[in-house]
């Protein structure tokens, strides 16, 4: 069965962050997201891989 598409709200809950942080991470840290119409959609497996690879770390913003 294909993996379901998740909303920004779903991903925020999944990661324990706010929806504003989700949108910030898309813009500033390259969080994997797919624009479908005017909505952002996510695959939990892509997000989990991105987090494991260090995508959510502050150093990605050049603050190292």
VOZAKE-10627 format. One record per residue (C-alpha): residue number from 0; x, y, z. Coordinates in Angstrom, 3 decimals, padded with zeros to 6 digits. Example, Ala and Ser with C-alpha at 12.3 -4.5 7.8 and 13.67 -1.06 7.14 Angstrom:
<pts>
<pt votor="0" X="012.300" Y="-004.500" Z="007.800"/>
<pt votor="1" X="013.670" Y="-001.060" Z="007.140"/>
</pts>
This chain:
<pts>
<pt votor="0" X="000.000" Y="000.000" Z="000.000"/>
<pt votor="1" X="001.412" Y="003.444" Z="-000.896"/>
<pt votor="2" X="002.519" Y="005.764" Z="001.866"/>
<pt votor="3" X="-000.122" Y="008.425" Z="002.626"/>
<pt votor="4" X="000.520" Y="012.111" Z="002.014"/>
<pt votor="5" X="000.592" Y="014.130" Z="005.236"/>
<pt votor="6" X="-000.300" Y="017.773" Z="005.846"/>
<pt votor="7" X="001.859" Y="020.406" Z="007.535"/>
<pt votor="8" X="-000.258" Y="019.899" Z="010.667"/>
<pt votor="9" X="000.407" Y="016.151" Z="010.576"/>
<pt votor="10" X="004.165" Y="016.638" Z="010.161"/>
<pt votor="11" X="004.251" Y="019.218" Z="012.958"/>
<pt votor="12" X="002.613" Y="016.693" Z="015.303"/>
<pt votor="13" X="004.900" Y="013.906" Z="014.026"/>
<pt votor="14" X="008.004" Y="015.981" Z="014.843"/>
<pt votor="15" X="006.665" Y="017.762" Z="017.935"/>
<pt votor="16" X="007.118" Y="021.237" Z="016.444"/>
<pt votor="17" X="004.790" Y="024.048" Z="015.372"/>
<pt votor="18" X="003.354" Y="024.409" Z="011.886"/>
<pt votor="19" X="005.237" Y="027.724" Z="011.576"/>
<pt votor="20" X="008.480" Y="025.828" Z="012.198"/>
<pt votor="21" X="007.548" Y="023.360" Z="009.444"/>
<pt votor="22" X="007.170" Y="026.219" Z="006.942"/>
<pt votor="23" X="010.387" Y="027.823" Z="008.180"/>
<pt votor="24" X="012.301" Y="024.558" Z="007.742"/>
<pt votor="25" X="010.954" Y="024.174" Z="004.193"/>
<pt votor="26" X="012.272" Y="027.641" Z="003.296"/>
<pt votor="27" X="015.475" Y="027.737" Z="005.350"/>
<pt votor="28" X="016.642" Y="024.153" Z="005.752"/>
<pt votor="29" X="015.383" Y="022.360" Z="002.665"/>
<pt votor="30" X="012.878" Y="020.125" Z="004.438"/>
<pt votor="31" X="011.525" Y="017.714" Z="001.808"/>
<pt votor="32" X="008.045" Y="018.868" Z="000.857"/>
<pt votor="33" X="005.864" Y="018.700" Z="-002.220"/>
<pt votor="34" X="003.698" Y="021.631" Z="-003.282"/>
<pt votor="35" X="000.341" Y="020.350" Z="-004.499"/>
<pt votor="36" X="-001.755" Y="023.306" Z="-005.579"/>
<pt votor="37" X="-001.456" Y="025.759" Z="-002.710"/>
<pt votor="38" X="-000.803" Y="023.072" Z="-000.088"/>
<pt votor="39" X="002.428" Y="021.494" Z="001.114"/>
<pt votor="40" X="002.328" Y="017.705" Z="001.413"/>
<pt votor="41" X="004.851" Y="015.399" Z="003.035"/>
<pt votor="42" X="005.871" Y="011.758" Z="003.209"/>
<pt votor="43" X="006.822" Y="010.703" Z="006.744"/>
<pt votor="44" X="009.614" Y="008.453" Z="005.437"/>
<pt votor="45" X="011.262" Y="011.386" Z="003.596"/>
<pt votor="46" X="010.991" Y="013.604" Z="006.673"/>
<pt votor="47" X="012.388" Y="010.905" Z="008.971"/>
<pt votor="48" X="015.346" Y="010.321" Z="006.616"/>
<pt votor="49" X="015.968" Y="014.081" Z="006.402"/>
<pt votor="50" X="015.974" Y="014.421" Z="010.206"/>
<pt votor="51" X="018.275" Y="011.384" Z="010.610"/>
<pt votor="52" X="020.663" Y="012.902" Z="008.056"/>
<pt votor="53" X="020.902" Y="016.091" Z="010.151"/>
<pt votor="54" X="018.513" Y="018.249" Z="008.144"/>
<pt votor="55" X="016.911" Y="019.781" Z="011.218"/>
<pt votor="56" X="020.217" Y="020.828" Z="012.807"/>
<pt votor="57" X="020.960" Y="024.537" Z="013.296"/>
<pt votor="58" X="024.251" Y="024.222" Z="011.388"/>
<pt votor="59" X="022.288" Y="023.845" Z="008.133"/>
<pt votor="60" X="021.449" Y="027.553" Z="008.465"/>
<pt votor="61" X="025.118" Y="028.505" Z="008.540"/>
<pt votor="62" X="025.176" Y="029.149" Z="012.286"/>
<pt votor="63" X="028.050" Y="026.789" Z="013.007"/>
</pts>
